[in-house]
Amino acid sequence: MLLTEKESKSITDKILSLVKADDATVSVSSDKLSHLRFAHNTFLTSGQRESRGANITVWIEGKRGTSSTNDLDDASLKAMVDEAERIARLAPVDREYLPTLGKQTYKPVNAYVDATANISVTARAKAVGDIITECEKNKVIGAGFHQARAQAGGFATKNGNFGFDSSTNVSLSMTARTLDGSSSGYFLRSHFDVGRLDTKSIAREAVRKAIEGRNAKTIEPGVYTVILEPQAVADLLSGLAFGFDARSAEEGRSAYSAAGGKTRLGEKIFDERVSIYSDPWNPDLPGSQSAQGGIPAQRIYLVKNGVLENLIYSRFWAKRAGKEPTPGPVNSIMETTAPISAPEDMIKSTKRGILISRFWYIRSTDPRTQSLTGLTRDGVWYIENGKIQYPLKNLRFNQSIIQMLAPGNVEMVGTSERVGGSEGGNASLLPTLKLKAFNFTSQSEAV
C-alpha cells in the first residue's frame, strides 16, 4: 500500500528521533508499479510490484554519511541511522554542507489519480487485446509496454521541515513492424490520469507509420530543413530544462558560459519563438511541490522569447555566489507566443525537407555546445514542394541543440503536447518544430 501523508510524517519523525548527529535529512517512499507487455501480437508478461523504503543523510562535525533501507520496522530504521552516523564519523569533511532547511510552505500539486494507482487489470487487458486485433487486421506485428506507476512519500529535516508528495503516471509505448521487417512505426504517450490515455490512438499511429514507411528510399546525408514531430522533439529536448545549471555555466563547462567566469544570462540565445519554463501546477503536466534541495517549487521561466531568463542556483552555489537559490525546475514546458502552426501547414510550406517521427541511441558529444549524435527511427519521410513524397531510410545526425534552436533556425512551432523521451525520462509538454537546418552526417541501413 502507498504511504499516506500521516504515515510518512510518523515514520520521518521516528527516524529523526533516533538521530544523534548534528544535522540530518530523511525521506520515506512507497511505490506501486504494474505492467502488461506484449510482443509478436501476443500477450507476454503481466505483473505488479510494491515497495517501501527510507533514506537518511546525516552530518557530524561537517562530515556526511548516508544509508538506506527497504524495511520500515523499528529495528531496520535504527540500523539505518546507526550506519549513516558510522559512515559520517569516517568520512572527510563535506565542503558543500549547509544546514538543512527549516520549515517551508508548499503549495499542493494535483498529480495523483486513484484510478491510475489502482488500474483495472481487466480494462488494461482489453485495451491491449484491441491493439493486437488492430495489428492483425492491418497485417503488422505489434509489440509494446503498458505501464502504470504510483508513488507517495515524505521528506523531513532535523531543522523542522516536512513535505509530502504523491503522483501517478500511466504510459503506453508501441512499435508496429511490417511482416517482412522492412518498415516500423512507433508511438508513445503518457498521462497521470489513466482515463486520459488514448490507447487506440497510440496504436493507430504506430500502425500507420509502419504501413506508410514501406519501400523506403536512400537520401544523401547533409543539411536539411526538418519537421520534428513532438516525439522527435522529446527525444532531443525532454531533459533540456534541467540543464540550466548556474554552477557549470560559471565554471565554464556549459553552453551558457561566457568568458571570465561570467554567464550568458540575459542574452538572446534561442529563437524569439521559443520559451521554456517549469510550472508545477500545469493541469496536463503537474510537477512536484518541492524543487531541488527541498526549496518550494515555483513557476519559473528559463528561456523567455529566446532570452536566457534564469539559471538554477543550488543552495550551496547560491551562497558562494552571493545570490538567492533558484526553485526549479520540476517539469519541462516549451511553448511559443508566435502564431501556432499545424503540421500540415509546415509540410505545405516546405520546398525540400524531411519529416521525422523519432530519434534513438542519442549520446552527448560536447556539453559546451549541447551537441548530440543519434539516429532517426520508426518513420522518416521526404518532403518536396509542400508534399510528402516517399519514406526514407534512416540517417545519423550530429547536431548542437543551441544551433538547432538559435535565432533564425526555428521557422514554425506547433501546439505543445504531453510526450516523453522514447529512451526514458519524464514527460514534457513539447511542440512540433519546423527547423531551417539540421545536420545529418551519414546513412543507416537499420530499420
Residue, then its C-alpha position, 0 to 999 in steps of 0.5 A: m500500500l502507498l504511504t499516506e501523508k500521516e504515515s510518512k510524517s510518523i515514520t520521518d519523525k521516528i527516524l529523526s528521533l533516533v538521530k544523534a548527529d548534528d544535522a540530518t535529512v530523511s525521506v520515506s517512499s512507497d511505490k506501486l508499479s504494474h505492467l502488461r507487455f506484449a510482443h509478436n501480437t501476443f500477450l507476454t508478461s503481466g505483473q505488479r510490484e510494491s515497495r517501501g523504503a527510507n533514506i537518511t543523510v546525516w552530518i557530524e562535525g561537517k562530515r556526511g554519511t548516508s544509508s538506506t533501507n527497504d524495511l520500515d520496522d523499528a529495528s531496520l530504521k535504527a540500523m539505518v541511522d546507526e550506519a549513516e552516523r558510522i559512515a559520517r564519523l569516517a568520512p572527510v569533511d563535506r565542503e558543500y554542507l549547509p544546514t538543512l532547511g527549516k520549515q517551508t510552505y508548499k503549495p499542493v500539486n494535483a498529480y495523483v489519480d486513484a484510478t491510475a494507482n489502482i488500474s483495472v487489470t481487466a480494462r488494461a487487458k482489453a485495451v491491449g487485446d484491441i491493439i493486437t486485433e488492430c495489428e492483425k487486421n492491418k497485417v503488422i506485428g505489434a509489440g509494446f509496454h503498458q505501464a502504470r506507476a504510483q508513488a507517495g512519500g515524505f521528506a523531513t529535516k532535523n531543522g523542522n521541515f516536512g513535505f509530502d508528495s504523491s503522483t501517478n503516471v500511466s504510459l503506453s509505448m508501441t512499435a508496429r513492424t511490417l511482416d517482412g521487417s522492412s518498415s516500423g512505426y512507433f508511438l508513445r504517450s503518457h498521462f497521470d490520469v489513466g482515463r486520459l490515455d488514448t490507447k487506440s490512438i497510440a496504436r493507430e499511429a504506430v500502425r500507420k507509420a509502419i504501413e506508410g514507411r514501406n519501400a523506403k528510399t536512400i537520401e544523401p546525408g547533409v543539411y536539411t530543413v526538418i519537421l520534428e514531430p513532438q516525439a522527435v522533439a522529446d527525444l532531443l529536448s525532454g531533459l533540456a530544462f534541467g540543464f540550466d545549471a548556474r554552477s557549470a555555466e560559471e565554471g565554464r563547462s556549459a553552453y551558457s558560459a561566457a568568458g571570465g567566469k561570467t554567464r550568458l544570462g540575459e542574452k538572446i540565445f534561442d529563437e524569439r519563438v521559443s520559451i521554456y519554463s517549469d510550472p508545477w501546477n500545469p493541469d496536463l503536466p503537474g510537477s512536484q511541490s518541492a524543487q531541488g534541495g527541498i526549496p518550494a517549487q515555483r513557476i519559473y521561466l528559463v528561456k523567455n522569447g529566446v532570452l536566457e531568463n534564469l539559471i538554477y542556483s543550488r543552495f550551496w552555489a547560491k551562497r558562494a555566489g552571493k545570490e538567492p537559490t533558484p526553485g526549479p525546475v520540476n517539469s519541462i514546458m516549451e511553448t511559443t507566443a508566435p502564431i501556432s502552426a499545424p503540421e500540415d501547414m509546415i509540410k505545405s510550406t516546405k520546398r525540400g525537407i524531411l519529416i521525422s517521427r523519432f530519434w534513438y541511441i542519442r549520446s552527448t558529444d560536447p556539453r559546451t555546445q549541447s551537441l548530440t549524435g543519434l539516429t532517426r527511427d520508426g518513420v522518416w519521410y521526404i518532403e518536396n514542394g509542400k508534399i510528402q513524397y516517399p519514406l526514407k531510410n534512416l540517417r545519423f545526425n550530429q547536431s548542437i541543440i543551441q544551433m538547432l534552436a538559435p535565432g533564425n533556425v526555428e521557422m514554425v512551432g506547433t501546439s505543445e503536447r504531453v510526450g516523453g523521451s522514447e529512451g526514458g525520462n519524464a514527460s514534457l509538454l513539447p511542440t512540433l518544430k519546423l527547423k531551417a537546418f539540421n545536420f545529418t552526417s551519414q546513412s543507416e541501413a537499420v530499420 
